[in-house]
Amino acid sequence: MTHEEAIQALTCKTLPIEKLHTIVKHFPGDIPIEAAAAMNLSLHTSVHAPSLENSEQIVSLLTLLSSSQDMSVRWAVAKNPHTPVSILEQLSCDEVNLVRALVATNINTPKAILQKLFNDEKIVRDGLSGNPSTPHKLLHVLADDSDTMVRMRVLENASCPKEVCKKLLGDSAPNVREAALKKYQRLNDA
């Protein structure tokens, strides 16, 4: 298969995972191939599919792509719901903040890694604030973050505790207060 044929094949939304894996292995370190493969893999796994959960080929493919020189390929791996914990741990130390931020948003990222990412920069904290797996104690602290978007994402978090909503009812930002009131009312009605 030529490079052009491989790129063309990777644009097919119904390309079997096995073929995707074979192409990536055939063109190691080829950034255009890796980028196209990451895009194709995202289409296959954008929603958690239990049938793919223990697929050796998915894990192998994510592992191969996790060491790409291309940041967009690594961030696709970081947000993938099938990425193994060992790869999430590796990517939580990535030099690119967006990669770390997407690890922070991944619901499968273990609490220990989320705790480590808590001290990272704003974009990473923003990712943490919306992750339903983020421990409540971190959500309490993130509710005091100086960035309005971080506080808003805490309120949008499905795991946001009632006490945090109540606390944010008195926020200095009107949009945060309004969101807190809506969330607090929904939690009271539930």
KAUR-V959221 format. One record per backbone hydrogen bond with DSSP energy under -1.0 kcal/mol. CO is the residue of the C=O (numbers start at 0). NH is the residue of the N-H. E is the energy in kcal/mol with one decimal. If there is no record, write none. Layout:
BEGIN
CO NH E
CO NH E
END
This chain:
BEGIN
1 5 -2.3
2 6 -2.5
3 7 -2.4
4 8 -2.6
5 9 -2.2
7 10 -1.1
8 11 -1.6
11 14 -1.6
15 19 -2.3
16 20 -2.8
17 21 -2.0
18 22 -2.4
19 23 -2.1
20 24 -2.3
21 25 -1.9
22 26 -1.3
26 29 -1.7
29 33 -3.0
30 34 -2.9
31 35 -2.2
32 36 -2.7
33 37 -2.7
34 38 -2.1
35 39 -2.4
36 40 -3.1
37 41 -2.2
38 42 -1.7
39 43 -1.8
40 44 -2.0
48 51 -2.2
51 54 -1.9
54 58 -2.2
55 59 -2.8
56 60 -2.6
57 61 -2.9
58 62 -2.3
59 63 -2.5
60 64 -2.6
61 65 -1.6
64 67 -1.8
69 73 -1.7
70 74 -2.6
71 75 -1.4
72 76 -1.6
73 77 -2.6
74 78 -1.7
79 82 -1.6
83 87 -2.2
84 88 -2.8
85 89 -1.7
86 90 -2.9
87 91 -1.5
89 92 -1.4
90 93 -1.6
95 99 -1.7
96 100 -2.6
97 101 -2.0
98 102 -1.7
99 103 -2.1
105 108 -2.0
109 113 -2.2
110 114 -2.7
111 115 -1.6
112 116 -2.3
115 118 -1.1
116 119 -1.9
120 124 -2.1
121 125 -2.7
122 126 -1.4
123 127 -2.2
124 128 -2.5
127 130 -1.1
130 133 -2.0
134 138 -1.8
135 139 -2.3
136 140 -1.3
137 141 -3.1
138 142 -1.5
140 143 -1.9
141 144 -1.7
146 150 -1.7
147 151 -2.5
148 152 -2.5
149 153 -1.9
150 154 -1.6
151 155 -1.7
152 156 -1.1
156 159 -1.9
160 164 -1.7
161 165 -2.6
162 166 -2.2
163 167 -2.2
166 169 -1.1
167 170 -1.6
172 176 -2.3
173 177 -2.5
174 178 -2.1
175 179 -2.7
176 180 -2.3
177 181 -2.1
178 182 -2.5
179 183 -2.9
180 184 -2.4
181 185 -2.2
182 186 -2.6
183 187 -2.0
184 188 -2.0
185 189 -1.2
END
